Amino acid sequence: GWQGLIAYGCHSLVLVVDANSAQTLQVLERHKASVVKVRCSCARYLYFPSKFLDLKLQSLTLGKIIVWDVATGAARCEIQEHSKPIQDMQWLWNQDASRDLLLAVHPPNYIVLWNADTGTKLWKKSYAENILSFSFDPFDPSHLALLTSEGIVFISDFSPSKAPASSGKKVYISSPHSSPSHNKLAAATGAKKALDKVKILISNEKPSAESVTLNDCLQLSYLPSKRNYMLLLYPREILILDLEVNQTVGVIAIERTGVPFIQVIPCFQRDGLFCLHENGCITLRVRRSSCSITATPNEEPDPEPAQELVYDLRSQCDAIRVTKTVRPFSMVCCPVNENAAALIVSDGRVMIWELKSSISGRNVRNSSSSASPLYSPVSFCGIPVGAFQNKLPDLSLDNMIGQGASTGEELRNSFQQEVHLKFLLTGLLSGLPLPPFAIRMCPPLTTKNIKQYEPILAVGECLEQVIHCSEKNRSSIQIFWLHVFPSDHRGIEWISLTGFISFATSTPNNLGLVRNELQLVDLPTG
């Protein structure tokens, strides 16, 4: 969210985590079934003078949407059309009069606009096909794209006041050989050969059985950095569509031995993509500058040229160990700075990765790599960067990467520095261990210990062989990790407010004998 908080569903609960401290701030409990989708409010306004920020989010289970007030932990509103699972939902981002409008896809083919403050249904519209998801055009709030099983439905008359009058423009995704007018693409050579192998076209005619289907399409999204561009996410490739020429102008394909995609988040400050893979690796891909894309000498000129977009891999984080029970669930990106991403893992972990930049040198360097260099911005807050000025701070993606490399005299007269990007793990929130584990609360508050009393909770983990103590204050929770035993932990008993006895048992050997350990732990000294 815009306030720097991460909200995610865990079973029937909604957890709110502070990205800066990697600590859980709020646990919202009202759902009766597993939470399948969470959306933070996109409001960026302030309340004065009593409230600081509008902390609001929504979560849904099987058919029920709950709008939460994060600050108080109370449910503002509950919405339920029927018991079937909702496919997708989003807040309306462009409303100044009412900031509580919510668009949801109700199965099988309905879109409903709700007033999330009162739970009132404003309007309802049905379509001919099953709707999988949708995406708003960030440049035009009246444009909406619906992803269906057979094609894409473009709506150009979306309005909060009334339902769309028309059924939208339905287009199909087809392979190039299905259209006779594009047979010339089969003979393409040179740099565009790899692109044309997977190039698809947008047509108004229903394609044949050999065409590309959208059944395995994982995501549809407009590009917030380029007008009239859209991406389609597949497990092994990302297609960039130019809606003006109705053609694919970019393909990000994974090699045969590569790890498939799960999710992609396009950036708006720069033309970049945060991609999540099945092994938990987050990659950042940035579009190559147009001056770096050149055609081969033997390539024939295209009478209908379309700008080819190439996205180079700029940085990637470490992967996690994926097992049958441990796998990545989802990824979120900071909507303000776009230089941090959080990964949610099925074992309860939240990993926060921040993007850092480093300067490798000034001016252009000769490199054998096909990727064009990235350069630092030439100005900061409107002030030109001097020749001997220190590196700009990593405040946002806009401060880390310039608009694109120039050529010729402009680059020689500028003070652009080449930039390299890397991910750094800055926060880790661990979930509870697998059972069994021991948990004990410290002795109760009395009139004798009221001055030195602190509510401390001790949790002993069997698998991690450590004990961590949580000290709960009025507004935060501090966690201290104490490595006590090399054996499996069995229990904890408090002896005072500052110490406890913990005992553990080792794994039985061949003769069935075990090693029993008993330790007295003093908290002030550890």
C-alpha positions in Angstrom: 0.0 0.0 0.0 0.9 3.7 -0.3 1.6 3.8 3.5 4.4 1.2 3.3 2.3 -1.6 4.7 2.0 -5.1 3.3 -1.3 -7.0 3.7 -1.7 -10.6 2.8 -4.1 -13.5 3.6 -3.1 -16.4 5.7 -5.9 -19.1 6.1 -8.9 -17.1 7.3 -6.9 -14.2 8.6 -5.5 -11.0 7.1 -2.1 -9.9 8.3 -0.7 -6.4 8.0 3.1 -6.1 8.1 5.3 -3.0 8.3 7.8 -3.2 5.5 10.4 -1.1 7.3 10.7 -3.2 10.5 9.4 -6.5 9.1 7.0 -6.8 12.0 3.3 -7.7 12.1 1.2 -4.7 13.1 -2.3 -6.0 12.8 -4.2 -9.3 12.4 -7.7 -9.0 11.0 -10.1 -11.9 11.9 -13.6 -12.1 10.6 -13.6 -14.4 7.5 -14.9 -17.9 7.9 -13.1 -19.3 4.9 -9.6 -19.0 3.4 -8.7 -15.5 2.1 -7.9 -15.7 -1.6 -7.3 -12.0 -2.5 -6.3 -8.8 -0.8 -6.3 -5.3 -2.2 -4.9 -2.2 -0.5 -6.7 1.1 -0.9 -5.1 3.2 -3.6 -6.0 6.5 -1.8 -3.0 8.9 -1.6 -4.7 11.7 0.4 -4.2 12.8 3.9 -6.7 13.5 6.7 -6.0 16.5 8.9 -5.5 17.0 11.7 -6.7 14.0 13.6 -6.0 11.1 11.2 -2.7 10.6 9.5 -3.5 8.3 6.6 -6.5 6.4 5.3 -5.5 2.8 6.2 -8.0 0.8 4.4 -8.0 -2.5 2.5 -10.3 -5.2 1.3 -10.1 -9.0 1.4 -12.3 -11.7 0.0 -13.1 -15.3 0.6 -15.6 -17.5 -1.3 -18.0 -14.7 -2.4 -17.6 -12.4 0.6 -15.7 -9.1 0.4 -14.8 -7.4 3.7 -13.5 -3.8 3.8 -11.2 -3.2 6.7 -10.1 -0.2 8.7 -6.5 -1.2 9.5 -5.9 1.3 12.2 -8.8 0.0 14.4 -8.9 -3.5 13.1 -12.6 -3.3 12.5 -14.6 -4.3 9.5 -16.2 -1.2 7.8 -18.4 -3.2 5.4 -19.3 -6.7 4.2 -20.3 -7.4 0.7 -21.7 -10.7 -0.7 -23.4 -11.3 -4.0 -23.5 -15.1 -3.8 -21.3 -17.9 -2.4 -19.3 -18.5 -5.6 -15.6 -17.3 -5.6 -14.9 -13.9 -7.1 -12.4 -13.9 -9.9 -10.9 -10.4 -9.5 -11.4 -7.1 -7.8 -9.8 -3.6 -7.9 -10.3 -0.2 -6.4 -11.1 2.7 -8.7 -8.0 4.8 -8.7 -9.3 8.0 -10.3 -12.3 9.0 -8.1 -12.0 12.3 -6.2 -15.6 12.6 -5.1 -15.9 9.0 -3.8 -12.8 7.0 -2.9 -14.7 3.9 -1.9 -15.7 2.5 -5.3 -14.8 -1.1 -6.0 -15.1 -3.2 -9.2 -15.4 -6.9 -8.8 -15.8 -9.8 -11.3 -18.6 -12.2 -10.1 -18.8 -15.6 -11.8 -19.4 -16.5 -14.4 -19.6 -13.3 -16.5 -20.7 -10.3 -14.4 -18.8 -7.2 -13.4 -20.3 -5.3 -10.4 -19.5 -1.8 -9.1 -19.8 -1.5 -5.4 -19.8 1.3 -2.9 -17.4 -0.2 -0.4 -18.3 2.3 2.3 -22.0 1.4 2.4 -22.1 -2.0 0.6 -24.5 -0.7 -2.0 -24.5 -2.1 -5.5 -24.2 0.7 -8.0 -24.6 -1.2 -11.2 -24.2 -4.7 -12.7 -23.2 -5.7 -16.3 -23.1 -9.2 -17.8 -21.1 -10.4 -20.8 -21.3 -13.4 -23.2 -18.1 -15.2 -21.9 -16.6 -16.1 -18.6 -14.4 -13.3 -17.3 -11.0 -14.3 -15.8 -9.6 -10.9 -14.8 -9.5 -7.3 -15.9 -7.2 -4.3 -16.1 -7.8 -0.5 -16.1 -6.0 1.7 -18.6 -3.8 4.0 -16.4 -3.9 6.7 -19.0 -7.7 6.7 -19.5 -10.1 5.8 -16.7 -12.9 5.1 -19.2 -11.0 2.2 -20.8 -11.1 -1.3 -19.3 -9.9 -4.6 -20.7 -11.5 -7.9 -19.7 -9.5 -11.2 -20.1 -11.8 -14.1 -21.1 -11.0 -17.7 -22.1 -11.2 -16.9 -25.8 -10.1 -13.3 -26.2 -10.0 -9.8 -24.8 -12.9 -7.5 -24.4 -12.1 -3.8 -24.6 -14.6 -1.4 -22.9 -14.3 2.2 -23.9 -17.3 3.7 -22.0 -16.6 2.7 -18.4 -18.2 5.1 -15.9 -18.9 5.0 -12.2 -22.3 6.6 -12.7 -23.8 4.0 -15.0 -23.1 0.6 -16.5 -21.4 0.4 -19.9 -24.0 0.7 -22.7 -22.2 -1.5 -25.2 -20.8 -5.0 -24.9 -17.3 -3.8 -25.8 -15.0 -4.7 -28.6 -14.0 -8.3 -28.6 -10.7 -9.2 -30.2 -9.1 -12.6 -30.6 -5.5 -13.6 -30.3 -4.3 -15.6 -33.3 -1.0 -16.8 -34.7 0.4 -15.0 -37.7 0.0 -17.9 -40.2 -3.8 -17.9 -39.7 -4.1 -14.5 -41.5 -3.2 -14.6 -45.2 -2.2 -10.9 -45.2 0.7 -11.7 -42.8 2.3 -14.6 -44.6 5.3 -12.4 -45.2 6.3 -12.8 -41.6 7.2 -16.4 -42.1 10.1 -15.3 -44.3 11.6 -12.8 -41.9 15.2 -13.2 -41.2 17.8 -11.5 -39.0 17.1 -10.0 -35.6 13.3 -10.4 -35.9 13.3 -14.2 -36.6 13.1 -15.1 -32.9 10.3 -12.6 -32.4 8.3 -13.8 -35.4 8.3 -17.4 -34.1 6.0 -16.5 -31.3 4.5 -13.3 -32.7 0.8 -13.1 -32.4 -1.7 -10.7 -34.0 -4.9 -9.2 -32.8 -7.9 -9.7 -35.1 -11.6 -9.3 -35.0 -12.2 -12.7 -36.5 -12.5 -15.8 -34.4 -9.3 -17.8 -34.9 -8.9 -21.4 -35.9 -7.9 -24.2 -33.6 -4.2 -23.6 -34.3 -4.3 -20.2 -32.8 -2.9 -19.1 -29.5 -5.3 -19.6 -26.7 -5.7 -17.6 -23.5 -6.6 -20.5 -21.2 -3.0 -20.6 -19.9 -2.7 -16.8 -19.7 -1.8 -16.0 -16.1 -2.2 -12.2 -16.2 -3.3 -9.3 -18.3 -2.2 -5.7 -17.6 -1.8 -2.4 -19.2 1.7 -0.9 -19.1 1.7 2.2 -16.9 4.9 3.5 -18.5 3.7 3.5 -22.2 0.4 4.5 -23.6 -1.6 1.9 -25.6 0.6 -1.0 -24.6 -0.5 -4.1 -22.8 1.2 -7.3 -21.6 0.1 -10.9 -21.5 1.8 -13.2 -19.0 2.2 -16.9 -19.9 4.2 -19.5 -17.9 7.2 -19.3 -20.2 6.9 -15.9 -22.0 5.6 -12.4 -21.7 4.0 -10.8 -24.7 4.0 -7.0 -25.2 1.0 -5.8 -27.4 0.8 -2.5 -29.2 -2.9 -1.8 -29.3 -2.5 0.9 -32.0 -1.1 -1.5 -34.6 -2.7 -4.6 -33.2 0.5 -6.6 -33.1 3.0 -8.1 -30.7 6.0 -5.8 -30.5 7.9 -7.6 -27.7 8.5 -11.0 -26.4 10.3 -12.0 -23.2 10.8 -15.7 -23.5 12.4 -18.1 -21.0 15.0 -20.6 -22.2 14.2 -24.3 -22.2 16.0 -24.8 -18.9 14.7 -21.6 -17.4 12.2 -21.3 -14.5 8.6 -20.3 -15.5 6.9 -17.1 -14.5 4.2 -16.8 -11.8 3.5 -13.0 -11.7 4.7 -9.7 -13.3 4.3 -6.2 -12.0 5.0 -3.4 -14.5 6.6 -0.1 -13.3 5.3 3.4 -14.1 8.5 5.4 -13.3 10.5 3.5 -15.8 9.7 0.9 -18.5 10.6 -2.1 -16.3 9.0 -5.3 -15.1 9.3 -7.0 -11.8 8.9 -10.8 -12.5 8.4 -13.6 -10.0 9.4 -17.1 -10.9 8.4 -20.5 -9.6 11.6 -20.9 -7.6 10.9 -17.7 -5.7 13.4 -15.6 -7.6 12.5 -12.0 -8.4 14.0 -10.5 -11.5 14.0 -6.9 -12.8 13.9 -6.4 -16.6 14.3 -2.9 -18.1 13.5 -2.0 -21.7 16.5 -1.5 -23.9 16.8 2.0 -25.4 15.6 2.3 -28.9 19.0 3.4 -30.2 20.5 0.1 -29.1 18.2 -2.0 -31.3 19.7 -2.3 -34.8 18.8 -4.5 -37.7 21.2 -6.8 -39.5 22.6 -5.7 -42.9 20.9 -8.7 -44.7 17.5 -8.0 -43.3 14.9 -6.6 -45.7 13.1 -3.5 -44.6 9.6 -4.0 -43.3 7.0 -2.0 -45.2 4.9 -1.9 -42.0 7.6 -1.4 -39.2 6.6 -1.9 -35.6 8.9 -0.9 -32.9 10.4 -4.0 -31.3 10.7 -3.8 -27.5 13.5 -5.7 -25.8 13.7 -6.1 -22.1 17.1 -6.9 -20.6 17.6 -8.7 -17.4 19.2 -6.2 -15.0 19.0 -7.8 -11.6 17.8 -10.9 -9.8 17.6 -12.0 -6.2 18.4 -15.4 -4.7 15.9 -18.2 -5.1 14.3 -20.1 -2.2 14.4 -23.9 -1.6 11.1 -25.1 -3.1 9.6 -28.3 -1.7 6.2 -29.9 -1.8 5.0 -27.7 1.1 7.2 -24.6 0.5 6.6 -22.5 -2.6 6.3 -18.8 -3.5 2.7 -17.5 -3.4 2.8 -13.9 -4.5 4.9 -10.8 -4.9 4.1 -7.1 -4.2 6.1 -4.0 -5.2 6.2 -0.7 -3.4 3.8 1.6 -5.3 5.6 4.8 -4.3 9.3 4.2 -4.8 9.2 1.0 -7.0 12.6 0.0 -5.6 11.5 -2.7 -3.2 9.5 -5.9 -3.5 8.1 -8.4 -1.0 7.8 -12.1 -1.5 5.2 -14.2 0.3 6.1 -17.8 0.9 3.7 -20.7 1.7 5.5 -21.4 5.0 4.6 -18.0 6.4 7.8 -16.1 5.5 7.7 -12.6 4.1 11.0 -11.6 2.4 11.6 -8.0 1.6 14.1 -7.2 -1.2 15.3 -3.7 -1.9 16.9 -2.6 -5.1 20.3 -1.0 -4.7 22.4 0.8 -7.4 26.1 1.1 -7.7 28.2 3.3 -10.1 30.7 1.5 -12.2 32.1 4.5 -14.1 31.4 7.5 -16.3 30.7 7.7 -20.0 30.1 4.9 -22.4 32.1 1.7 -22.2 32.7 -0.9 -24.9 31.0 -4.1 -23.9 30.4 -7.4 -25.6 27.1 -7.8 -23.8 24.0 -7.4 -25.9 22.3 -5.4 -23.1 22.7 -1.7 -23.4 24.1 0.1 -20.3 21.9 1.8 -17.8 22.8 5.3 -16.8 22.1 7.5 -13.7 19.7 10.4 -14.1 21.2 13.7 -15.5 19.2 15.7 -12.9 17.8 15.4 -9.4 14.6 17.4 -8.5 15.2 19.6 -11.6 18.8 20.3 -10.7 21.5 19.1 -13.2 24.0 16.6 -11.7 27.5 17.9 -11.7 30.6 16.2 -12.9 32.0 15.6 -9.4 28.8 15.2 -7.6 28.3 12.2 -5.4 26.0 9.4 -6.3 22.3 10.2 -6.0 20.5 8.4 -3.2 18.4 5.3 -3.9 15.1 7.1 -3.1 13.1 5.5 -5.9 13.5 3.8 -9.2 13.3 7.3 -10.8 16.5 8.3 -8.9 18.4 5.1 -9.8 17.9 4.8 -13.6 17.8 7.7 -16.1 15.3 8.0 -18.9 17.6 6.2 -21.4 21.0 6.6 -22.9 21.5 9.3 -25.5 24.0 9.1 -28.3 26.5 11.4 -29.9 27.2 14.9 -28.7 24.5 14.8 -26.0 26.1 11.9 -24.1 29.6 13.4 -24.4 28.4 16.7 -22.9 26.4 15.0 -20.0 27.7 13.5 -16.8 25.8 10.3 -16.9 27.3 7.4 -15.0 26.7 3.8 -15.7 24.6 2.1 -13.1 24.4 -1.6 -12.0 21.5 -2.9 -9.9 21.3 -5.6 -7.3 18.7 -6.9 -4.9 19.5 -6.8 -1.1 17.5 -8.7 1.5 16.5 -6.0 4.1 13.7 -7.7 5.9 12.5 -11.2 6.9 9.4 -12.1 8.8 9.3 -15.8 9.8 6.2 -17.7 10.5 5.5 -20.0 13.3 7.4 -23.3 13.3 5.8 -26.6 12.5 4.2 -28.3 15.5 5.0 -29.3 18.2 6.5 -26.2 19.8 6.4 -25.0 23.4 5.0 -21.6 24.4 4.9 -20.0 27.8 3.9 -16.6 29.1 5.9 -14.9 31.8 4.6 -14.6 35.4 1.5 -12.4 35.8 1.5 -8.7 36.8 1.2 -8.1 40.6 1.5 -5.1 42.9 5.0 -6.0 43.8 6.4 -6.3 40.2 4.4 -3.5 38.6 7.5 -1.2 38.2 9.7 -3.7 36.4 7.0 -5.9 34.7 7.2 -6.4 30.9 4.8 -8.8 29.1 7.2 -11.4 27.6 6.2 -14.5 25.6 8.7 -17.4 25.1 8.3 -19.7 22.2 10.5 -22.8 21.8 10.9 -24.3 18.3 11.6 -28.0 18.0 12.9 -28.0 14.4 15.0 -24.8 14.6 16.5 -25.7 18.0 16.2 -22.1 19.2 14.1 -20.1 21.6 12.9 -16.6 20.8 11.2 -14.2 23.2 8.7 -11.6 22.1 8.5 -8.4 24.1 5.2 -6.7 23.4 5.0 -3.0 23.9 2.1 -0.7 23.2 2.6 -0.4 19.5 5.3 -2.9 18.5 6.6 -6.4 19.0 10.3 -7.0 19.5 11.7 -10.5 18.8 14.9 -11.8 20.4 16.5 -15.1 19.2 18.4 -17.2 21.7 20.2 -20.3 20.5 19.9 -22.7 23.5 20.1 -26.3 22.5 21.5 -28.4 19.7 18.7 -30.9 20.4 14.9 -30.8 19.9 13.3 -28.4 22.4 10.6 -29.8 24.7 9.4 -27.2 27.1 9.8 -23.9 29.0 9.1 -23.0 32.6 9.5 -19.4 33.9 11.2 -19.0 37.3 11.1 -15.2 37.4 10.4 -12.2 35.2 14.0 -12.3 33.9 14.7 -16.0 33.6 13.3 -19.4 32.7 14.3 -23.0 32.6 14.2 -24.8 29.3 14.7 -28.5 28.6 15.4 -30.6 25.5 15.9 -34.2 24.5 18.1 -35.4 21.7 17.1 -38.0 19.1 17.4 -41.6 20.3 20.5 -43.5 19.2 20.7 -47.1 18.1 20.3 -48.3 21.7 17.3 -46.1 22.3 19.2 -43.8 24.7 18.7 -40.0 24.6 20.6 -37.0 26.0 18.5 -34.8 28.3 19.6 -31.2 28.6 18.4 -28.6 31.2 19.4 -25.0 31.0 18.7 -21.9 33.0 18.5 -18.8 30.8 19.0 -15.2 32.1 17.2 -12.7 29.8 19.1 -9.5 30.6 22.5 -11.1 29.6 21.2 -13.8 27.2 
